[in-house]
Amino acid sequence: MLRIFHIAIILACLALPSPGHGADIQSGQEAYLAGDYQTALEVFRTLAAQGDVEAQHMLGSMYESGKGVFKSNEEGSKWHRSAAEKG
C-alpha cells in the first residue's frame, strides 16, 4: 500500500509544472524512477534546502521508504511537513 502511495506521489510530481527549476527537479525524478537513488538524493537535498516544495516532498518519501537513505519516518515526516507548510 505504501509503495502505491509513493508511486502516485512521484507520478503527480512529474505531472506538475516546474517553473524555474524544471531541469533540476526533473533530473532528480528521472534518477529516482531509474533507481539511481544517490543522484536523486543529491538533487532533492540541494533543492529542498533552497525551499523547493516538490524536492522536499520527494526527499520525505525517500526517507519514509528507505530508498537511498536509512529509513527514517521522523526525517520523512519533517520534510513532508516542511512541504505542506508551503502549500
PyMOL commands that place a pseudoatom at each C-alpha (Angstrom):
pseudoatom trace, name=CA, resn=MET, resi=1, chain=A, elem=C, hetatm=0, pos=[0.000, 0.000, 0.000]
pseudoatom trace, name=CA, resn=LEU, resi=2, chain=A, elem=C, hetatm=0, pos=[2.796, 2.413, 0.903]
pseudoatom trace, name=CA, resn=ARG, resi=3, chain=A, elem=C, hetatm=0, pos=[4.555, 1.596, -2.375]
pseudoatom trace, name=CA, resn=ILE, resi=4, chain=A, elem=C, hetatm=0, pos=[1.417, 2.536, -4.338]
pseudoatom trace, name=CA, resn=PHE, resi=5, chain=A, elem=C, hetatm=0, pos=[1.276, 5.795, -2.388]
pseudoatom trace, name=CA, resn=HIS, resi=6, chain=A, elem=C, hetatm=0, pos=[4.896, 6.618, -3.280]
pseudoatom trace, name=CA, resn=ILE, resi=7, chain=A, elem=C, hetatm=0, pos=[4.345, 5.791, -6.950]
pseudoatom trace, name=CA, resn=ALA, resi=8, chain=A, elem=C, hetatm=0, pos=[1.258, 8.023, -7.008]
pseudoatom trace, name=CA, resn=ILE, resi=9, chain=A, elem=C, hetatm=0, pos=[3.249, 10.865, -5.432]
pseudoatom trace, name=CA, resn=ILE, resi=10, chain=A, elem=C, hetatm=0, pos=[6.028, 10.522, -7.975]
pseudoatom trace, name=CA, resn=LEU, resi=11, chain=A, elem=C, hetatm=0, pos=[3.605, 10.494, -10.884]
pseudoatom trace, name=CA, resn=ALA, resi=12, chain=A, elem=C, hetatm=0, pos=[1.799, 13.530, -9.500]
pseudoatom trace, name=CA, resn=CYS, resi=13, chain=A, elem=C, hetatm=0, pos=[5.088, 15.393, -9.122]
pseudoatom trace, name=CA, resn=LEU, resi=14, chain=A, elem=C, hetatm=0, pos=[6.071, 14.544, -12.673]
pseudoatom trace, name=CA, resn=ALA, resi=15, chain=A, elem=C, hetatm=0, pos=[2.779, 15.978, -13.920]
pseudoatom trace, name=CA, resn=LEU, resi=16, chain=A, elem=C, hetatm=0, pos=[3.224, 19.317, -12.145]
pseudoatom trace, name=CA, resn=PRO, resi=17, chain=A, elem=C, hetatm=0, pos=[4.810, 22.224, -13.947]
pseudoatom trace, name=CA, resn=SER, resi=18, chain=A, elem=C, hetatm=0, pos=[8.154, 23.183, -12.501]
pseudoatom trace, name=CA, resn=PRO, resi=19, chain=A, elem=C, hetatm=0, pos=[8.917, 26.795, -13.422]
pseudoatom trace, name=CA, resn=GLY, resi=20, chain=A, elem=C, hetatm=0, pos=[12.466, 27.941, -12.865]
pseudoatom trace, name=CA, resn=HIS, resi=21, chain=A, elem=C, hetatm=0, pos=[13.913, 24.591, -11.862]
pseudoatom trace, name=CA, resn=GLY, resi=22, chain=A, elem=C, hetatm=0, pos=[12.340, 22.126, -14.282]
pseudoatom trace, name=CA, resn=ALA, resi=23, chain=A, elem=C, hetatm=0, pos=[15.583, 20.542, -15.437]
pseudoatom trace, name=CA, resn=ASP, resi=24, chain=A, elem=C, hetatm=0, pos=[16.879, 20.111, -11.897]
pseudoatom trace, name=CA, resn=ILE, resi=25, chain=A, elem=C, hetatm=0, pos=[13.770, 18.572, -10.348]
pseudoatom trace, name=CA, resn=GLN, resi=26, chain=A, elem=C, hetatm=0, pos=[13.154, 16.549, -13.491]
pseudoatom trace, name=CA, resn=SER, resi=27, chain=A, elem=C, hetatm=0, pos=[16.649, 15.081, -13.389]
pseudoatom trace, name=CA, resn=GLY, resi=28, chain=A, elem=C, hetatm=0, pos=[16.080, 14.087, -9.771]
pseudoatom trace, name=CA, resn=GLN, resi=29, chain=A, elem=C, hetatm=0, pos=[12.742, 12.481, -10.588]
pseudoatom trace, name=CA, resn=GLU, resi=30, chain=A, elem=C, hetatm=0, pos=[14.217, 10.622, -13.563]
pseudoatom trace, name=CA, resn=ALA, resi=31, chain=A, elem=C, hetatm=0, pos=[17.102, 9.367, -11.436]
pseudoatom trace, name=CA, resn=TYR, resi=32, chain=A, elem=C, hetatm=0, pos=[14.647, 8.210, -8.762]
pseudoatom trace, name=CA, resn=LEU, resi=33, chain=A, elem=C, hetatm=0, pos=[12.487, 6.332, -11.252]
pseudoatom trace, name=CA, resn=ALA, resi=34, chain=A, elem=C, hetatm=0, pos=[15.613, 4.731, -12.763]
pseudoatom trace, name=CA, resn=GLY, resi=35, chain=A, elem=C, hetatm=0, pos=[16.666, 3.506, -9.317]
pseudoatom trace, name=CA, resn=ASP, resi=36, chain=A, elem=C, hetatm=0, pos=[19.629, 5.905, -9.119]
pseudoatom trace, name=CA, resn=TYR, resi=37, chain=A, elem=C, hetatm=0, pos=[18.757, 6.972, -5.603]
pseudoatom trace, name=CA, resn=GLN, resi=38, chain=A, elem=C, hetatm=0, pos=[22.138, 8.559, -4.863]
pseudoatom trace, name=CA, resn=THR, resi=39, chain=A, elem=C, hetatm=0, pos=[21.758, 11.059, -7.705]
pseudoatom trace, name=CA, resn=ALA, resi=40, chain=A, elem=C, hetatm=0, pos=[18.112, 11.673, -6.832]
pseudoatom trace, name=CA, resn=LEU, resi=41, chain=A, elem=C, hetatm=0, pos=[19.065, 12.250, -3.199]
pseudoatom trace, name=CA, resn=GLU, resi=42, chain=A, elem=C, hetatm=0, pos=[21.725, 14.812, -4.128]
pseudoatom trace, name=CA, resn=VAL, resi=43, chain=A, elem=C, hetatm=0, pos=[19.329, 16.709, -6.395]
pseudoatom trace, name=CA, resn=PHE, resi=44, chain=A, elem=C, hetatm=0, pos=[16.438, 16.646, -3.923]
pseudoatom trace, name=CA, resn=ARG, resi=45, chain=A, elem=C, hetatm=0, pos=[18.611, 17.635, -0.950]
pseudoatom trace, name=CA, resn=THR, resi=46, chain=A, elem=C, hetatm=0, pos=[20.017, 20.625, -2.801]
pseudoatom trace, name=CA, resn=LEU, resi=47, chain=A, elem=C, hetatm=0, pos=[16.628, 21.834, -3.978]
pseudoatom trace, name=CA, resn=ALA, resi=48, chain=A, elem=C, hetatm=0, pos=[14.882, 21.048, -0.673]
pseudoatom trace, name=CA, resn=ALA, resi=49, chain=A, elem=C, hetatm=0, pos=[17.434, 23.135, 1.207]
pseudoatom trace, name=CA, resn=GLN, resi=50, chain=A, elem=C, hetatm=0, pos=[16.551, 26.001, -1.148]
pseudoatom trace, name=CA, resn=GLY, resi=51, chain=A, elem=C, hetatm=0, pos=[12.873, 25.623, -0.216]
pseudoatom trace, name=CA, resn=ASP, resi=52, chain=A, elem=C, hetatm=0, pos=[11.646, 23.674, -3.244]
pseudoatom trace, name=CA, resn=VAL, resi=53, chain=A, elem=C, hetatm=0, pos=[8.339, 22.043, -2.224]
pseudoatom trace, name=CA, resn=GLU, resi=54, chain=A, elem=C, hetatm=0, pos=[8.486, 19.193, -4.764]
pseudoatom trace, name=CA, resn=ALA, resi=55, chain=A, elem=C, hetatm=0, pos=[12.019, 18.303, -3.702]
pseudoatom trace, name=CA, resn=GLN, resi=56, chain=A, elem=C, hetatm=0, pos=[11.039, 18.404, -0.025]
pseudoatom trace, name=CA, resn=HIS, resi=57, chain=A, elem=C, hetatm=0, pos=[8.153, 16.061, -0.699]
pseudoatom trace, name=CA, resn=MET, resi=58, chain=A, elem=C, hetatm=0, pos=[10.312, 13.653, -2.710]
pseudoatom trace, name=CA, resn=LEU, resi=59, chain=A, elem=C, hetatm=0, pos=[13.014, 13.733, -0.043]
pseudoatom trace, name=CA, resn=GLY, resi=60, chain=A, elem=C, hetatm=0, pos=[10.392, 12.919, 2.580]
pseudoatom trace, name=CA, resn=SER, resi=61, chain=A, elem=C, hetatm=0, pos=[9.231, 9.968, 0.511]
pseudoatom trace, name=CA, resn=MET, resi=62, chain=A, elem=C, hetatm=0, pos=[12.793, 8.699, 0.128]
pseudoatom trace, name=CA, resn=TYR, resi=63, chain=A, elem=C, hetatm=0, pos=[13.319, 8.753, 3.891]
pseudoatom trace, name=CA, resn=GLU, resi=64, chain=A, elem=C, hetatm=0, pos=[9.994, 7.068, 4.594]
pseudoatom trace, name=CA, resn=SER, resi=65, chain=A, elem=C, hetatm=0, pos=[10.693, 4.302, 2.071]
pseudoatom trace, name=CA, resn=GLY, resi=66, chain=A, elem=C, hetatm=0, pos=[14.407, 3.976, 2.866]
pseudoatom trace, name=CA, resn=LYS, resi=67, chain=A, elem=C, hetatm=0, pos=[15.429, 4.374, -0.772]
pseudoatom trace, name=CA, resn=GLY, resi=68, chain=A, elem=C, hetatm=0, pos=[18.946, 5.788, -0.983]
pseudoatom trace, name=CA, resn=VAL, resi=69, chain=A, elem=C, hetatm=0, pos=[18.968, 6.659, 2.725]
pseudoatom trace, name=CA, resn=PHE, resi=70, chain=A, elem=C, hetatm=0, pos=[18.486, 4.949, 6.061]
pseudoatom trace, name=CA, resn=LYS, resi=71, chain=A, elem=C, hetatm=0, pos=[14.763, 4.615, 6.593]
pseudoatom trace, name=CA, resn=SER, resi=72, chain=A, elem=C, hetatm=0, pos=[13.512, 7.296, 8.970]
pseudoatom trace, name=CA, resn=ASN, resi=73, chain=A, elem=C, hetatm=0, pos=[9.852, 8.103, 9.393]
pseudoatom trace, name=CA, resn=GLU, resi=74, chain=A, elem=C, hetatm=0, pos=[10.877, 11.045, 11.576]
pseudoatom trace, name=CA, resn=GLU, resi=75, chain=A, elem=C, hetatm=0, pos=[13.088, 12.578, 8.882]
pseudoatom trace, name=CA, resn=GLY, resi=76, chain=A, elem=C, hetatm=0, pos=[10.487, 11.804, 6.220]
pseudoatom trace, name=CA, resn=SER, resi=77, chain=A, elem=C, hetatm=0, pos=[7.763, 13.487, 8.244]
pseudoatom trace, name=CA, resn=LYS, resi=78, chain=A, elem=C, hetatm=0, pos=[9.994, 16.521, 8.762]
pseudoatom trace, name=CA, resn=TRP, resi=79, chain=A, elem=C, hetatm=0, pos=[10.373, 17.036, 5.010]
pseudoatom trace, name=CA, resn=HIS, resi=80, chain=A, elem=C, hetatm=0, pos=[6.706, 16.325, 4.253]
pseudoatom trace, name=CA, resn=ARG, resi=81, chain=A, elem=C, hetatm=0, pos=[5.681, 18.803, 6.968]
pseudoatom trace, name=CA, resn=SER, resi=82, chain=A, elem=C, hetatm=0, pos=[8.027, 21.438, 5.545]
pseudoatom trace, name=CA, resn=ALA, resi=83, chain=A, elem=C, hetatm=0, pos=[6.495, 20.973, 2.081]
pseudoatom trace, name=CA, resn=ALA, resi=84, chain=A, elem=C, hetatm=0, pos=[2.945, 21.032, 3.457]
pseudoatom trace, name=CA, resn=GLU, resi=85, chain=A, elem=C, hetatm=0, pos=[3.564, 24.278, 5.311]
pseudoatom trace, name=CA, resn=LYS, resi=86, chain=A, elem=C, hetatm=0, pos=[4.442, 25.895, 1.985]
pseudoatom trace, name=CA, resn=GLY, resi=87, chain=A, elem=C, hetatm=0, pos=[1.366, 24.510, 0.289]
for i in range(1, 87): cmd.bond("trace and resi %d" % i, "trace and resi %d" % (i + 1))
show_as sticks, trace
zoom trace
